[in-house]
Amino acid sequence: MNYRELGRTGWKVSEISFGAWAIGAMWGQVDDAESLAALHRAIDLGVNFIDTADVYGMGRSERLIARLREERSETIYVATKAGRRLNPHTAEGYNESNLTSFVEDSLKNLSTDCLDLVQLHCPPTPVYYRPEVFGALDDLVKAGKLRYYGVSVETVEEALKAIEYPGVQSVQIIFNMFRLRPAELFFREAKRRKVGILARVPLASGLLTGRMTRETTFGKDDHRNFNRHGEMFDMGETFSGVDFETGLNAVDELRSVVSAGATMTQLALRWILMFDAVSCAIPGAKRPAQVDENFQAGNLAPLTDAQMAKVREVYDRLLRPQVHQRW
Ligand SMILES: NC(=O)c1ccc[n+]([C@@H]2O[C@H](COP(=O)([O-])OP(=O)(O)OC[C@H]3O[C@@H](n4cnc5c(N)ncnc54)[C@H](OP(=O)(O)O)[C@@H]3O)[C@@H](O)[C@H]2O)c1
């Protein structure tokens, strides 16, 4: 495993880390014993950073990670998120009192007295224009409830605004072979300010594993079934906002780019690692075998100019019209 700096935190995080949404909820049936086995496998392979949120199974994901930390002696940084318990989910709800109460709940779920990193969980855009929200996070740091804070954003514009706040240590954003825009201006600005970048949805919700077909179906409780048009949360979180058919066509064209001996999944992750502004990719995994495959991406040789150019060409032709100006 290779490690990269995360912003100004002083942490060196595993470049292939672990996204813990699927082991909480909304990805069909999951089994806690298998989820825990996947987490252990990740630590065995050198993963030292896990992304979760209070709402992933309403504490289920955080509590599994707490169990993992009890059972392991290695340093494991945990990034959680706050804000999505708000109902309605409004900018006004992002105030000191609510944030403190969400943080207290995460402290309990994660069985700790100080959270490593708390990210605002894709708040409404006006939150980024309310310095008092970031002041509240500064207060929580001073109170010793959290070490660092960051944001998880939907759009490049939100990311650019967020990093104007000096306390923001990390930005989590969708970045994958179906979402190239963050690499244009945002990566440069984040690097200049030494802000860490967590590349989320790196496999486009599994489409970029190359294992899905037109016949693939998803369970009732899987967002790939019920959120394709943004019915429950931002449409961009499901298949990166690309319609399923277009995504399958793009994957078929990308098969020619896969390095000998590698898989499409590994190409997708290795492609992300080609960008040095990225601190880590956080692929979601539910099973140890998925963790194994994802980890191996870090051992692949750097992609060639020709491979990179083909990814760009497929993006420009098939994907750009659907996503580029939306997020
Ligand atoms: N708003 C936010 O802040 C936000 C939103 C989305 C995600 N995230 C974070 O980002 C993480 C990653 O994004 P994501 O989970 O949405 O999408 P993703 O990483 O692009 O896709 C994850 C899914 O792909 C499949 N998969 C993973 N590895 C595989 C492998 N080796 N072979 C075959 N299938 C594999 C699994 O689903 P199946 O096995 O069921 O196909 C897995 O649940 C999340 O876990 C979460 O921590 C944050």
The ligand as a Tripos MOL2 file, in Angstrom:
@<TRIPOS>MOLECULE
LIG
   48    52     1     0     0
SMALL
NO_CHARGES

@<TRIPOS>ATOM
      1 N1        -22.5600   12.3950   -0.1290 N.am      1 LIG1
      2 C1        -21.4730   11.7780    0.2310 C.2       1 LIG1
      3 O1        -20.7030   12.2970    1.0030 O.2       1 LIG1
      4 C2        -21.1810   10.4260   -0.3490 C.ar      1 LIG1
      5 C3        -21.9680    9.9250   -1.3930 C.ar      1 LIG1
      6 C4        -21.5910    8.7210   -1.9740 C.ar      1 LIG1
      7 C5        -20.5100    8.0150   -1.4990 C.ar      1 LIG1
      8 N2        -19.7800    8.5160   -0.4590 N.ar      1 LIG1
      9 C6        -18.6120    7.7790    0.0660 C.3       1 LIG1
     10 O2        -17.8450    7.2810   -0.9980 O.3       1 LIG1
     11 C7        -17.7260    5.8560   -0.8830 C.3       1 LIG1
     12 C8        -17.6160    5.2360   -2.2540 C.3       1 LIG1
     13 O3        -18.6880    5.5730   -3.0840 O.3       1 LIG1
     14 P1        -19.8670    4.5630   -3.3720 P.3       1 LIG1
     15 O4        -19.8250    3.4560   -2.3660 O.co2     1 LIG1
     16 O5        -21.1090    5.3660   -3.5020 O.co2     1 LIG1
     17 O6        -19.5590    4.0260   -4.8280 O.3       1 LIG1
     18 P2        -18.3690    3.2030   -5.4940 P.3       1 LIG1
     19 O7        -17.2200    3.1160   -4.5790 O.co2     1 LIG1
     20 O8        -18.1860    3.8070   -6.8270 O.co2     1 LIG1
     21 O9        -19.0430    1.7760   -5.7090 O.3       1 LIG1
     22 C9        -19.1510    0.9010   -4.6250 C.3       1 LIG1
     23 C10       -19.8540   -0.3940   -5.0260 C.3       1 LIG1
     24 O10       -19.2030   -1.0150   -6.0970 O.3       1 LIG1
     25 C11       -19.2130   -2.4270   -5.9050 C.3       1 LIG1
     26 N3        -17.8130   -2.8610   -5.8130 N.ar      1 LIG1
     27 C12       -16.8070   -2.3500   -5.0770 C.ar      1 LIG1
     28 N4        -15.6500   -3.0080   -5.2940 N.ar      1 LIG1
     29 C13       -15.9330   -3.9400   -6.1890 C.ar      1 LIG1
     30 C14       -15.1750   -4.9370   -6.8290 C.ar      1 LIG1
     31 N5        -13.8800   -5.0600   -6.5930 N.pl3     1 LIG1
     32 N6        -15.7930   -5.7390   -7.7100 N.ar      1 LIG1
     33 C15       -17.1150   -5.6040   -7.9920 C.ar      1 LIG1
     34 N7        -17.8850   -4.6740   -7.3960 N.ar      1 LIG1
     35 C16       -17.3090   -3.8630   -6.5220 C.ar      1 LIG1
     36 C17       -19.9640   -2.7000   -4.6150 C.3       1 LIG1
     37 O11       -21.3630   -2.8730   -4.8710 O.3       1 LIG1
     38 P3        -22.0390   -4.2410   -5.3880 P.3       1 LIG1
     39 O12       -21.1570   -5.3810   -4.9590 O.co2     1 LIG1
     40 O13       -23.3830   -4.2590   -4.7580 O.co2     1 LIG1
     41 O14       -22.1470   -4.0360   -6.8770 O.co2     1 LIG1
     42 C18       -19.7970   -1.3810   -3.8960 C.3       1 LIG1
     43 O15       -20.7890   -1.1510   -2.9490 O.3       1 LIG1
     44 C19       -18.9670    5.4650   -0.0790 C.3       1 LIG1
     45 O16       -18.8560    4.1920    0.5070 O.3       1 LIG1
     46 C20       -19.0140    6.5810    0.9160 C.3       1 LIG1
     47 O17       -18.0590    6.3670    1.9370 O.3       1 LIG1
     48 C21       -20.0900    9.7010    0.1140 C.ar      1 LIG1
@<TRIPOS>BOND
     1     1     2 1
     2     2     3 2
     3     2     4 1
     4     4     5 ar
     5     4    48 ar
     6     5     6 ar
     7     6     7 ar
     8     7     8 ar
     9     8     9 1
    10     8    48 ar
    11     9    10 1
    12     9    46 1
    13    10    11 1
    14    11    12 1
    15    11    44 1
    16    12    13 1
    17    13    14 1
    18    14    15 2
    19    14    16 1
    20    14    17 1
    21    17    18 1
    22    18    19 2
    23    18    20 1
    24    18    21 1
    25    21    22 1
    26    22    23 1
    27    23    24 1
    28    23    42 1
    29    24    25 1
    30    25    26 1
    31    25    36 1
    32    26    27 ar
    33    26    35 ar
    34    27    28 ar
    35    28    29 ar
    36    29    30 ar
    37    29    35 ar
    38    30    31 1
    39    30    32 ar
    40    32    33 ar
    41    33    34 ar
    42    34    35 ar
    43    36    37 1
    44    36    42 1
    45    37    38 1
    46    38    39 2
    47    38    40 1
    48    38    41 1
    49    42    43 1
    50    44    45 1
    51    44    46 1
    52    46    47 1
@<TRIPOS>SUBSTRUCTURE
     1 LIG1         1 GROUP 0 **** ****
